[in-house]
Amino acid sequence: MRASNLIKVAGRSIVKNKMRTLLTMLGIIIGVGAVIVMVAVGDGARSQIEKQVQSLGTNMLVVTPGASSTGGVNRGAGSFNRLSMTDVEKIRNESQYASLVSPVLSTFGQVVGGSGNWRAQVAGVDVDYIEIRDWAVASGSFFSAADVRQGKKVVVIGQTVAKNLFGESDPVGQTVRIRNVPVQVIGVMAAKGQTAEGRDQDDIIIAPHTTVATRLSRWNFLSQILASTSSPGDIPAAQTELKAILRESHGLSTWEEDDFEIKNQAELTEAAAGTTETMTLLLAAIASISLLVGGIGIMNIMLVSVTERTREIGIRMAIGARGRDVLTQFLIESIVMSILGGAAGVGLGFLGAKLLGDYMGWSTLVGGQTVMVAIVFSAAVGIFFGFYPARKAARLNPIEALRYE
């Protein structure tokens, strides 16, 4: 029997029992829809995290203090800080790959000005900072290299600080006090949003590192050193180069471990997205259980169909149909139901993902690859669970089948 005829026969059988077909497909529809929604939530979260990491800067390398160990007990990352301006100057003078370098000297302080007061992070940086961070100034201007050399009492504030201190007023040109040190606001940074860890990047005051070191912080060591390369391809070489420069700057012997850490954006993205990827796989695995349930439903209905159509099968075999023709016919019926259920499930998944995005405020992303995998998987479910009923039908004895009532 030709494939076209088999498909027509299978289609007539499916249409003949519309309600039973719909109920049989329901498990596949719900399963595929659930998988797509869960994967969409996970992919949306991962995409959001990648955007947040990219918002940290362009081709950026982050140098942070290393860990100290006392009595065999490791006190954790950042517990041993030897990063200094000497390291920054050495990187600037010797590095061939780091095109931009900025120290970061962080502290916190109560800020009073405008119509309110606010506790915010104060970051002492150099002029390269905003280019490394790929951060624009929304109004006013950023401080200059001359301001850094002279340690001028000028600051640029983030959107969150501006909102809490000045409301709708223009902060540029206003004076605020940080720990009783008066400084002039010369600019407001553009909105940057949250990091992958949920930290508000706009809740910050940026000042020349010389000003922070001499007037606001009693700590001479740097919180971070930020560096940037001209192209993403230079990042691995720059990371190796910075490691050698800092080891030499800190006088470390070959047998001594690094007293600093260097991370690039790829590592930051991988670390931030790792948990989300695991959760996506877990959610997709849980949702896939309903696909298996749907497959079992298809197998049960197909077994019932074989029993109901035993006499029909006997007639087909009596007039020349071979066992493989019967096998193919029932397999096609199972596959068609699975694919139709999968297609309906894709529509349900798109709708569910959109509703979650619109009403729950979640970031969702439905990719073409996810849809294709869902359709192929639903077809595979039809083949797997439809094979046993089809094989049973193909092995019926024609004479016994004709006698079946």
DRENFI-413723 format. One record per residue (C-alpha): x, y, z; residue in one letter. Coordinates in steps of 0.25 Angstrom, whole numbers, plus 5000, padded with zeros to 4 digits. Layout:
N
XYZA...
% end
This chain:
405
500050005000M500550144996R500950245007A499950345002S498850235004N499350205018L499350345022I497850365017K497450235024V498050285037A497450425035G496050365034R496250285046S496650405054I495550495049V494550385052K494750385067N494950535069K494750545084M495550415087R496650475078T496650605085L496650545099L497850455094T498650575089M498350655102L499550595109G500450635098I499850775097I500050795112I501450735112G501950815100V501350945105G501950925119A503350895113V503351015104I502851105116V503951055125M505051065115V504551205111A504651245125V506051195127G506551245114D505951385117G506651385130A507951345124R507851445113S507551555124Q508751515132I509651515119E509151665117K509351695131Q510751645131V511051715117Q510551845124S511751835134L512651875123G513351855109T514451745108N514651765123M515651695132L515351705147V516551695157V516051665171T516851635184P517251495187G517051405199A517851395212S518051275220S518251265235T518651135243G518251055230G516851125230V516551195217N515851325220R515151345206G515351435194A515651575196G516251555210S517651585206F517751715199N519051765193R518451835181L519051975180S519252095171M520652045168T520051925162D519152015153V520352095148E521151965145K519951915137I519852045129R521352045126N521651905123E520351845118S520251825103Q518751775103Y518151865113A517751985106S516952045118L517252035133V516552095145S516652075160P515452055168V515452105182L514152075189S513552125202T512152155207F511652285213G510352365217Q510052475206V509252595209V508852695199G507652745191G506352705198S506852585205G507952495210N508352355205W509452245208R510152205196A511452145191Q512552235187V513552185176A514852255174G515252235160V516052295148D515552355135V515652225128D514552165137Y513352205129I513952155116E514352025122I512952005128R512352055114D511552155123W510952295117A510752425125V509252465124A509452605128S510652695132G512052635129S513052535135F514252585143F515552605135S516952555137A517352695143A516252675153D516852545157V518252595158R517752715167Q516852625175G515652725173K514452705181K513452675169V512552555167V511652485157V510452415163I509552305158G508152315155Q507652245168T508452345177V507952465168A506552425170K506652405185N507452535187L506852625177F505552565172G505152625159E506152745161S507452755153D508552715162P509652775153V510352885159G509852855173Q510652825185T510452705194V511252665207R511852525208I512252495222R512252655224N513152665212V512552765202P512652725188V512052775175Q511152695166V511652715152I510852605145G509852495145V510052355139M509152285130A508252175136A509052045137K508051955144G508351835153Q509451735152T509251585151A509351575166E508251685168G509151795172R508651935167D509751995159Q509152135159D509252145174D510652195173I511452325174I512652335165I513852425169A515352435166P516152325173H517052435178T515852505185T515352375191V516752335196A517052465203T515752515208R514752395209L515552265211S516552225221R516852105213W518052115203N517851985196F516851975184L515551895184S515751855169Q516651885157I515851895144L516451875130A515951875116S516551815103T516351875089S515651745084S515051625091P516051535084G517151605093D516451565106I517151435108P518551485105A518251615114A517851525125Q519151445125T519951575123E519251645135L519551515144K521051525141A521151675143I520351665157L521251555161R522451635158E521851755165S521551675178H522951605178G522351465178L523251345176S522951235166T522451145177W521551255183E520051255180E519451375174D518951485184D517951535174F516851485164E516651525150I515251495144K514751535130N513351555125Q513251405119A513551355133E512551455140L511451415130T511751265132E511751275147A510451365147A509751275137A510151135142G509051135153T507951185143T508351075133E508250965144T506951015148M506451015133T506850875131L506150835144L504850905140L504950845126A505150705132A503950725141I503050775130A503550655121S502850555130I501550605125S502050565111L502250425116L500850425122V500350465108G501150365101G500550255111I499150305107G499450295093I499850155094M498650115102N497650175092I498450115081M498249975088L496750005089V496750045074S497449915070V496449835078T495249905072E495749895058R496249745059T495249705048R495649825039E497049775040I496649635037G495949685024I497149765020R498049655021M497149555014A497149645002I498649655001G499149755012A500449715018R500849715033G501749835030R500649915024D499749895036V500949935045L501250055037T499750095037Q499650095052F500950165054L500550275045I499250295053E500150305066S501150395060I500050485053V499350505067M500650535074S501050635064I499750705064L499750705079G501150755078G500750875069A499650905078A500550895090G501550995083V500351095082G500051075096L501451095100G501551225093F500251275099L500751225113G502151295111A501451425107K500451425118L501651405128L502451515122G501251615122D500551585135Y501751535144M502751625138G503751505136W504651505124S504351395114T505051355101L504451245092V505551205082G505351135069G506251025073Q505350995085T504050985076V504750885067M505250805078V503850795084A503250755071I504250645068V504150595083F502650585081S502850515068A503850415075A502850395087V501750355076G502750255070I503250195083F501850185089F501150145077G502050035072F501549925082Y500049945078P500449955063A501349825065R500249755072K499249795060A500249745050A500449605056R498949575057L498549445050N497649485038P496649365040I496549395055E496349545052A495249515042L494549425053R494649535063Y493349595068E
% end
